[in-house]
Amino acid sequence: MRKQVLLQMLRPQILRGISAAGVALAAFLFTAQRAAADEDDPPSRVARLAFVRGNVSFNPAGADDWVSAVVNRPMTTGDKLWADDGSRAELHLGSAVIRLSDHTGFSFLNLTDEVMQVRLTEGTLNIRVRRLGDDENFEVDTPNLAFSILRPGSYRINVNEAGDATVIAVRDGQGEITGGGSAYNIRAHEEGMFNGTDQLNSDIQQGLEDADDFDQWCLDRDRRADRSASARYVSDDVVGYEDLDEYGGWRPVPEYGTVWFPHTVIVGWAPYRYGHWVWIVPWGWTWVDDAPWGFAPFHYGRWVVVGGVWGWVPCPPRPVVAVAYVRPVYAPALVAWVGGAHWGVGVAVGGAPAGVAWFPLGPRDVYCPSYRVSQTYVTNVNITNTTIINKTQVTNVYNNVYVNKTVNVTNVNYQNQNVAGAVTATSHQAFTSAQPVHNNMIRVNQREIASAPVAPMTPTVAPQQRSVLGAGAESRVRPPIPILSRPVVAKTAPPPAPVPFAKQQEIVRENGGRPPAIYQIRQVQPEVPGTARGNAGANASVRIAPPVLQRPQQNVPANRPDAIQGNLNRAVTRQQQNNSNRPPQGNANPPNPSVRQDAPNQGNRADTMQGNSNRPSNTPANQNSNQGNSNTYNDRPLSSRPGNAGNSNPPLDQKHQQQLEDLRMKQDQERQKIEQQQVRERHQIEQRNFDAQRQQDADQRQHQQPEEKQRQVEQKQQQQLQQLEQKHEQQQQKLEQRQQQERQRQSKPDKPAKQDKSDKPHR
């Protein structure tokens, strides 16, 4: 009886405990389910092919064919580029710019919100990183090493034709080289040559070579981007905003803020009309515009008609103060899809759709991705691209489209649906074969548009091979087979190799015409048996760098042969090229006669590196020359430096290493503060330059004065950084001297204690 009474008394507490546990379990499962859904979201950024000159070939992920590269093509993981003789290319990623010189093989091993991992099999890259978040990893993988960019700055990476030597020059910033079981740090104004594959021989020098034509072109392109007036009105994370200045203008518009209006001279022009559609996994159907400025306004922001003219409402600029900020999310095409009696989504003639039609979304319209995404992604892709829309509206549309599966939205009044000339329609064949839309338009009736159903998601039209390749013609050039198949060394394990397009088509058919989800791609990605170290085994073109056991001595010879200076793939004169082909003094390895020698005026190829790539760094001739060098070996603890191997004291080594790291952190903070101040100064000068150029009545002298001022500021800033480096070097030397003295004091044997007289025997 007592047990029953006690059970009745405790029943409410037990039920509350069970209820609380159930709620906690449900919350845990919901959180886990949401986290899993977020993992299946596509990246929020892509790379834009922003500039092409000469013969540049493109190979999309999952395809075997090479086509001519087309400007404004979005690029992502698995995409490849080859720049042939005299060619150049430029890629924009928002926070970084990558430029290719000629004879350069390049591809994206991985491109996500946190990782930018590229593959360089031969040639030269110039990389400028404007921002690098704490959780971001930027890695360049070459045939003999992996280069990790640690700080924003400007970097040049060159791989010779044989693939056994990499030269890295750091104009600004800092990086780490990993390969052959070794690791090296390289800082601003340093240049390093790394020879060998299984084992690296290093040669890091202070100072940089004189800029060649490729370097000068990169600097000119950087200045052009830095002077962009559009950065005042649009987030600098928006890919492609730099090209807006030359092709349009900004003016304030009530309700929408500052709006950009393109300078178009085409009668009847409308957004998403002059270009073509391509298929890119995992987003599916993607718009590629023909205009040189046609990237940012078609993948970010919204379009609106003001006074009968189309204008682009941009993403808001990055806030100056530290507030909640989400990077603008890339979208394949910000449009809504419509259908009618003779054209449009879902209308079939003889078993195939008669046509496809669309119109641009306005600032109040919610974009609904047709690819698999989470609710968080749908919210971010909308609120980061327009300031008019709100989260509640996005949530309501998400529930209607994704939860209730409402395909045709009839109760939504889209902002541009009834604007005259806003709707563009084309044939099914033109849509899927990447043909120019404006040459294959279908006439539509305005009355049909007003009553036509609207589909917020892309039509379920299956892609074909041409849909992936895009509008580029079959390429006349492609990288040589040895370069194409050359593996690279990686520090970070990349994802598996891309899924072939044939396998993608099977998934699309299973999904009813929808793009493959990321988890579906993972399930069918190829694997290579017999390889180790995680998912890197699924990518045969990558070798994971072995773990770093002990950092070898960084060889800095005092009398480096002048011939090595020609190994940096810089433009040289004909006479210098002839001299560089001769064996340098003291080098027992003559140039390889099987290596192709460059023709005159092809200065970005320096095959003279072949003659030095097999020369050991620590030869007896160089050992004598190193005796006078004051190498501090700052990248390792004292016990690992030459001459200290017998004085190992682990607790003291750990303390000294921590002191060095603390000093470097303090120095980095000081350096970043000065660099931020210098950026502000440069922006002020550039703004004055921009204002001066707009004054039509100013004379030539007035135009030159701001430019002269800018040069003076750049010289002053350069001196400022050099003085800072000298100061940091002195600080580091003083710290090491104190540590050495402390080590010597602790290493001295203790003096024997004096014998107590009371212990002496009595006579």
Secondary structure, DSSP 4 states (H G I P E B T S, - for coil): -HHHHHHHHHHHHHHHHHHHHHHHHHHHHHHHHHHHHHHTSPPS--EEEEEEES-EEEE-TT----EE--TT-EE-TT-EEEE-TT-EEEEE-SSEEEEE-SSEEEEEEEESSSEEEEEEEEEEEEEEES---TT-EEEEE-SS-EEEE-SSEEEEEEE-TTSSEEEEEEEESEEEEEETTEEEEEETTEEEEEE-SSS-EEEEEES-PPP-HHHHHHHHHHHHHHT-GGGGTS-TTSTTGGGGGGGEEEEEETTTEEEEEE----TT--TT-SEEEEEETTTEEEEEESSTT-SHHHHSSEEEEETTEEEEEPPPPPPSSS----PPPP-S--EEEEB-SSSBTT-EETTEESEEEEEE--TTPPP--SS---HHHHHHHHHTT-SS--HHHHHHHHIIIIIS---SB-S---TTTTSTT--EEEEHHHHHTT--GGGSB----HHHHHHS-EESS-------HHHHHTTPPBPS----HHHHT--EEESSPPPPPPPPHHHHHHHHHHTTSPPPPHHHHHHH----TT--SGGGGG-TTEEEPPP---PPP----TT--HHHHGGG-----HHHHHHHTSPPTT--SPPPTTSPPPPTT-TT--TTHHHHHTS-TT-HHHHHHGGG-----TTS-GGGSTT-TT---HHHHHHHHHHHHHHHHHHHHHHHHHHHHHHHHHHHHHHHHHHHHT-TT--HHHHHHHHHHHHHHHHHHHHHHHHHHHHHHHHHHHHHHHHHHHHHHHHSPPPPPPPPGGGSPP-
